Amino acid sequence: MIINYELNPPKILPNDYFSYSNLLSDIENVKNKAMILDEYINCLHFTDSVLGVPRLSSITMARIIKENNTKMKISCSVRTRDRNLTSMYQTISDSILLSIESLLILLGDQSKNDLQIHGLLKPSKVVNQFNAQEFNKSIKLNLSIPNKIRNIDTIKGKIDAKPNAFVTQSMESLEDLENIIDQIRPFDIRVIACIMVPSEKNKRSAELIGLNWNEYEKEPIEFIKNSGKIADEVLITSPNHFALATEILKELK
């Protein structure tokens, strides 16, 4: 089973103001987590300002980790909402030079403090253009999909973009995952199943995305193992309970 783990880079304005010393301290915390995770995972994934909360760039965080561990495989999310096409070219070039494994190109949530009004880049169109320009020969380009797909036509544009893989939103059931695999398999696109660790500390994060983990709350390890048998890879996330996540990873090893 291929196991990836998702980490959030440090917040830039954790208390509505910028503190250089606090940022350096938070970076050290992420570096320590990466060192612990290295023993148990295949690839570390850095998010990009989840829910529109400003955080250190996923690419910058990847560079910092690579300075200490050049062999560690890292993937990154990239929000198109915050970028124009020129900055997307810069981001993908920087990623290739850093030997980043893959980029998850997504729109991203709007920030409550967003002052910009502009046209938004559609992730599927970005991936389609980058593939046409052969960036995919140097880096894997992925797209996100819902955790439930009732009609394959709803993601036709993403399928036509021919990404390397689809990364699901946090899964709720094996039945939903099996249904996704059945519908995606004919298109020869890999599926990475995202799974949030069920924990009281993660409950608020689950509520924010409307996640119901009733099916696997009592046996998360079995759920992850079965998901790994169904999907090509799993991506484990635990936004606010790292200690429990590491215990689960130890059991999965």
Buried (B, 14 or more C-beta within 10 A) or exposed (E): EBBBBBBBBBBBBBEEEEEEEBBEEBBEEBBEBBEBBBEBBEBBBBBBBBBBBBBBBBBBBBBBBBEEBEEBBBBBBBBBBBBEEEEBBEBBEBBBEBBBBBBBBBBBBEBEEEEEEEEBBBBBBBBBBBBEEEBBEEBBBBBBBEBBBEEBEEBEBBBEBBBBBBBBBBBBBBEBBBBBBEBBEEEEBBBBBBBBBBBEBBBEBBEEEEBEBEBBEEEBEEBBBBBBEBBBBBBBBBBBBBEBBBEBBEEBE
